[in-house]
Amino acid sequence: MTRLEKPLKREVAIDGQAYVLTIGPEGLKLAVKGHRKGREVAWRELVSGDAALATALNASTDNSAA
């Protein structure tokens, strides 16, 4: 098995919108293509089952900043 040591980026289309998925040693990040900010999930959150909670918290803080 190859160890993940540096970020791997791939483009994915969701409902006709282009996104960039970055898979790195720290976790996953999904952002609109051309933008830096996006949704991030750490590997630890996925393993512990806290990914849904972390996503909900990130979404609530994103909405309150708008």
One Martini backbone bead per residue (centre of mass of N, CA, C, O) as a GRO file, in nm:
protein
   66
    1MET     BB    1   0.098   0.035   0.021
    2THR     BB    2   0.052   0.374  -0.024
    3ARG     BB    3   0.156   0.653   0.117
    4LEU     BB    4   0.019   0.954   0.241
    5GLU     BB    5   0.223   1.261   0.202
    6LYS     BB    6   0.056   1.423  -0.017
    7PRO     BB    7  -0.143   1.602  -0.191
    8LEU     BB    8  -0.452   1.516  -0.367
    9LYS     BB    9  -0.594   1.628  -0.674
   10ARG     BB   10  -0.946   1.659  -0.778
   11GLU     BB   11  -1.196   1.674  -1.012
   12VAL     BB   12  -1.551   1.753  -0.957
   13ALA     BB   13  -1.889   1.702  -1.053
   14ILE     BB   14  -2.174   1.891  -0.914
   15ASP     BB   15  -2.439   1.987  -1.067
   16GLY     BB   16  -2.226   2.137  -1.282
   17GLN     BB   17  -2.011   2.183  -1.060
   18ALA     BB   18  -1.688   2.268  -0.985
   19TYR     BB   19  -1.455   2.071  -0.797
   20VAL     BB   20  -1.210   2.028  -0.530
   21LEU     BB   21  -1.035   1.742  -0.426
   22THR     BB   22  -0.856   1.698  -0.119
   23ILE     BB   23  -0.608   1.454  -0.039
   24GLY     BB   24  -0.465   1.413   0.283
   25PRO     BB   25  -0.306   1.350   0.579
   26GLU     BB   26  -0.540   1.515   0.739
   27GLY     BB   27  -0.762   1.495   0.490
   28LEU     BB   28  -1.052   1.652   0.365
   29LYS     BB   29  -1.129   1.867   0.068
   30LEU     BB   30  -1.405   2.082  -0.044
   31ALA     BB   31  -1.403   2.298  -0.336
   32VAL     BB   32  -1.452   2.541  -0.527
   33LYS     BB   33  -1.343   2.620  -0.813
   34GLY     BB   34  -1.119   2.893  -0.734
   35HIS     BB   35  -1.129   2.824  -0.428
   36ARG     BB   36  -1.021   2.793  -0.091
   37LYS     BB   37  -1.273   2.754   0.043
   38GLY     BB   38  -1.413   2.481   0.246
   39ARG     BB   39  -1.465   2.156   0.319
   40GLU     BB   40  -1.360   1.989   0.623
   41VAL     BB   41  -1.210   1.657   0.704
   42ALA     BB   42  -1.086   1.467   0.937
   43TRP     BB   43  -0.982   1.158   0.995
   44ARG     BB   44  -1.060   1.146   1.295
   45GLU     BB   45  -1.362   1.213   1.247
   46LEU     BB   46  -1.427   0.965   1.079
   47VAL     BB   47  -1.338   0.742   1.281
   48SER     BB   48  -1.520   0.855   1.533
   49GLY     BB   49  -1.799   0.991   1.401
   50ASP     BB   50  -1.766   1.331   1.390
   51ALA     BB   51  -1.827   1.441   1.099
   52ALA     BB   52  -2.121   1.542   1.118
   53LEU     BB   53  -2.075   1.742   1.347
   54ALA     BB   54  -1.852   1.912   1.212
   55THR     BB   55  -2.019   1.996   0.965
   56ALA     BB   56  -2.245   2.140   1.122
   57LEU     BB   57  -2.063   2.347   1.263
   58ASN     BB   58  -1.941   2.474   1.010
   59ALA     BB   59  -2.211   2.563   0.885
   60SER     BB   60  -2.303   2.749   1.121
   61THR     BB   61  -2.054   2.942   1.104
   62ASP     BB   62  -2.088   3.025   0.807
   63ASN     BB   63  -2.380   3.152   0.840
   64SER     BB   64  -2.305   3.368   1.067
   65ALA     BB   65  -2.094   3.531   0.879
   66ALA     BB   66  -2.317   3.639   0.655
   0.00000   0.00000   0.00000
